[in-house]
Amino acid sequence: MARRTPALIRSLDILELFTDGRESVSAPGIVRELNLPRPSAHELPHTLSDRGYPRPHPDVPGRYQPGLQLFRLGSAYTEQLDLAKLGQQVAQDLVARCSETSHVAILDGTHVVYIAKVDSSQAVRMVSTLGGRILAHCTVLGKALLSALTESELRERFGHGPNHVPGPRSPRREWPRGGAPGPVCTQGRGRARTGCRRAGPVRTGGRPASRRSGSGSTR
């Protein structure tokens, strides 16, 4: 078995501190959180910054922020990720657990686009088209995706704030920002009524790349 390099493991541990969304790290914080020796907590970030992974904080001496090289690595991974293929696998898993039609969608402007779909074996199920585009505020998936946007991003898409997105109810009121617990549901009309309920996100990074939902009879 190949020998592991402790210095490399410590360096990766330091870089992974940024994965929780923090803006910067410092040597004292590294010592406290990772229980590293003080010399390592000072020398390793400095060495990594020479390669552009973290970068010195421009305003606070002794602190480091994520660098351009981390962005390049993340972008390279994202470009190789087949989101449609991953979404299909996630949808199949959801159908296996709940026996209802499952969809995975991404935002495209003010619409959602279905990139994956798996039908259930139920007689009553939601009718949809793979690759179809629907106004985001009219679907549970769209409301879930909109809830992850900032107010400025919502204004850019719709021309106004989060509480004035077209439709009878704001996505922010139905599901708080960040995917807080609680259902987001839509319900159809007709003799055989169908409804839709959101499930967790499909992530390719810090933010959701798409959302998934299950749909079926509400009776």
MOVEN-V358354 format. One record per pair of residues at least 12 apart in sequence whose C-alpha atoms are under 8 Angstrom apart, sorted by the first residue. I is the first residue (numbers start at 1). J is the second residue. D is the distance in whole Angstrom. If there is no record, write none. Layout:
I&J&D, I&J&D
This chain:
10&36&8, 11&44&6, 11&45&7, 11&48&8, 13&34&8, 14&30&7, 14&34&8, 14&45&8, 15&53&8, 15&54&8, 18&66&7, 19&206&8, 21&206&8, 23&65&6, 23&66&8, 24&57&7, 24&63&6, 24&64&5, 24&65&4, 24&66&7, 25&63&5, 25&64&5, 25&65&7, 26&62&6, 26&63&4, 26&64&6, 27&41&5, 27&42&6, 27&62&7, 27&63&7, 28&41&7, 45&64&8, 49&67&8, 51&69&8, 52&67&5, 52&68&6, 52&69&5, 52&70&8, 53&66&6, 53&67&5, 53&68&6, 53&69&5, 53&70&5, 54&66&4, 54&67&4, 54&68&8, 54&69&8, 54&70&8, 55&67&5, 74&205&8, 78&204&7, 81&204&8, 84&115&6, 84&116&6, 85&116&8, 87&104&6, 87&115&7, 87&116&6, 87&202&7, 88&104&8, 88&115&8, 88&116&5, 88&117&7, 88&118&7, 90&202&8, 91&103&6, 91&104&7, 91&116&7, 91&117&6, 91&118&6, 91&212&7, 92&118&6, 94&214&7, 95&118&7, 95&119&8, 95&120&6, 95&214&8, 98&214&8, 99&120&6, 99&121&7, 99&122&7, 100&119&7, 100&120&5, 100&121&7, 100&122&7, 100&125&7, 100&214&6, 100&215&6, 100&216&6, 101&117&7, 101&118&6, 101&119&4, 101&120&5, 101&125&6, 101&126&7, 101&214&5, 101&215&5, 101&216&6, 102&117&6, 102&118&5, 102&119&6, 102&120&8, 102&212&7, 102&213&6, 102&214&4, 102&215&6, 103&115&8, 103&116&6, 103&117&5, 103&118&7, 103&212&5, 103&213&5, 103&214&7, 104&116&5, 104&117&6, 104&141&8, 104&210&7, 104&211&6, 104&212&4, 104&213&7, 105&141&7, 105&142&8, 105&210&5, 105&211&6, 105&212&7, 106&145&8, 106&209&7, 106&210&5, 106&211&7, 107&136&7, 107&142&7, 107&145&7, 107&210&7, 109&157&6, 110&135&6, 110&136&6, 110&157&6, 110&158&7, 111&133&6, 111&134&5, 111&135&4, 111&136&5, 111&137&8, 111&142&7, 112&133&6, 112&134&5, 112&135&6, 112&136&5, 112&141&8, 112&142&6, 113&131&6, 113&132&6, 113&133&5, 113&134&7, 114&129&7, 114&130&5, 114&131&5, 114&132&6, 114&133&7, 115&130&6, 115&131&6, 116&130&6, 116&131&8, 117&130&6, 122&216&8, 124&192&7, 124&194&7, 124&216&7, 124&217&6, 125&194&7, 125&215&7, 125&216&5, 125&217&7, 126&194&7, 126&195&8, 126&215&6, 126&216&6, 137&165&7, 137&166&7, 137&167&6, 137&171&7, 138&167&7, 139&186&7, 140&184&6, 140&185&6, 140&186&6, 140&196&6, 140&197&6, 140&198&6, 140&213&7, 141&198&6, 141&211&6, 141&212&7, 141&213&6, 143&171&5, 143&175&8, 143&184&8, 144&171&7, 144&175&7, 144&179&7, 144&184&7, 144&198&7, 144&211&7, 145&208&8, 145&210&7, 145&211&7, 146&171&7, 146&172&8, 147&171&6, 147&172&6, 147&175&7, 147&176&6, 147&177&5, 147&178&7, 147&179&7, 148&177&5, 148&178&5, 148&179&7, 148&207&8, 148&208&8, 149&177&8, 183&197&7, 183&198&7, 184&197&6, 184&198&6, 185&197&5, 185&198&7, 187&218&8, 192&217&7, 193&217&6, 193&218&6, 193&219&7, 194&215&7, 194&216&5, 194&217&4, 194&218&5, 194&219&8, 195&215&6, 195&216&6, 195&217&6, 195&218&6, 196&213&7, 196&214&6, 196&215&4, 196&216&7, 197&213&6, 197&214&6, 197&215&6, 198&211&8, 198&212&6, 198&213&4, 198&214&6, 199&211&7, 199&212&5, 199&213&5, 199&214&7, 200&212&6, 200&213&8
